[in-house]
């Protein structure tokens, strides 16, 4: 009986320490989170650039209209 218990104890330790499936799932989740963060960052940068371009175009158009009004 002691031998059976020892075998089950060793088997339990090996199973608990050798579970690599969780590590693969965690790595996949981390990779997915990094990709989402990168995509979000790129979208935010593109939005900021587009907003800045529209503001510059508006400023330029306003200056041109003001110049035409004074002539």
C-alpha positions as CSV (number, residue, x, y, z in Angstrom):
1,X,0.0,0.0,0.0
2,X,2.9,2.4,0.8
3,X,4.3,1.8,-2.7
4,X,1.0,2.6,-4.4
5,X,0.7,5.8,-2.4
6,X,4.3,6.8,-3.3
7,X,3.6,6.1,-7.0
8,X,0.5,8.2,-6.9
9,X,2.3,11.0,-5.1
10,X,5.1,11.1,-7.6
11,X,2.6,10.9,-10.5
12,X,0.7,13.8,-9.0
13,X,3.8,15.9,-8.7
14,X,4.8,15.2,-12.2
15,X,1.4,16.1,-13.6
16,X,1.3,19.3,-11.5
17,X,4.7,20.5,-12.5
18,X,4.6,19.3,-16.1
19,X,1.5,21.1,-17.3
20,X,2.7,23.2,-20.2
21,X,-0.7,23.8,-21.8
22,X,-1.4,26.7,-19.4
23,X,1.9,28.4,-20.5
24,X,1.0,28.1,-24.2
25,X,-2.5,29.6,-23.5
26,X,-0.9,32.4,-21.5
27,X,1.6,33.1,-24.2
28,X,-1.2,33.2,-26.8
29,X,-3.2,35.6,-24.7
30,X,-0.2,37.9,-24.1
31,X,0.5,37.9,-27.8
32,X,-3.1,38.7,-28.6
33,X,-3.2,41.5,-26.1
34,X,0.0,43.0,-27.5
35,X,-1.4,42.9,-31.0
36,X,-4.6,44.6,-29.9
37,X,-2.6,47.3,-28.0
38,X,-0.4,47.9,-31.1
39,X,-3.5,48.2,-33.4
40,X,-5.1,50.6,-30.9
41,X,-2.0,52.7,-30.8
42,X,-1.8,52.8,-34.6
43,X,-5.5,53.8,-34.9
44,X,-5.0,56.5,-32.3
45,X,-2.0,57.9,-34.1
46,X,-3.8,57.9,-37.4
47,X,-6.8,59.6,-35.9
48,X,-4.6,62.3,-34.4
49,X,-2.8,62.8,-37.7
50,X,-6.1,63.1,-39.6
51,X,-7.4,65.5,-37.0
52,X,-4.3,67.6,-37.2
53,X,-4.5,67.6,-41.1
54,X,-8.1,68.8,-40.9
55,X,-7.3,71.5,-38.4
56,X,-4.4,72.7,-40.7
57,X,-6.6,72.7,-43.7
58,X,-9.3,74.7,-41.8
59,X,-6.7,77.2,-40.6
60,X,-5.3,77.6,-44.1
61,X,-8.8,78.1,-45.6
62,X,-9.7,80.6,-42.9
63,X,-6.6,82.6,-43.6
64,X,-7.2,82.6,-47.3
65,X,-10.8,83.8,-46.8
66,X,-9.6,86.5,-44.4
67,X,-7.1,87.6,-47.0
68,X,-9.7,87.8,-49.7
69,X,-12.1,89.7,-47.5
70,X,-9.5,92.4,-46.9
71,X,-8.8,93.0,-50.6
